Amino acid sequence: MASTAYTALADRLKDLDDLLGAHNAVTAAHAATPGRRYNVMGLNRGAILLLSAHLEGYVEDLMEECLARVHMSLKGRRFGAAL
C-alpha cells in the first residue's frame, strides 16, 4: 500500500515530464550531433530546482504521516507555521 506522501510525490513529478518534453523539443533538431546543449541550461536548472522542491515536499509529507502513526495526537505542522 502506497503512502499518501508517495502518491502526492508521483503526482508532483508529472511536472518534470513537462520540462523533459520541452527539453526534448528544443534539442530534437540536434539529436544526431554530440555535444553540450547550452541553449537549455535554464531548463536543466529549472528541472533540478523543481525536483528538489518536490523531494522536500515529499519528506515533509512523509514525516507528518510518520508522526501521525507513531502518536495519534501529534499533528504535523508546516515549519513556517511555527514561527
LINPEKA-V452399 format. One line per field, one symbol per residue. burial: I if it has 24 or more other C-alpha atoms within 12 Angstrom, else O. A space follows every 10 residues. Layout:
burial: ???
This chain:
burial: OOOOIOOOIO OOIOOIOOII OOIOOOOOOO OOOOOOOOOO OOIOOOIOOI IOOIOOIIOO IOIIOOOOOO OOOOOOOOOO OOO
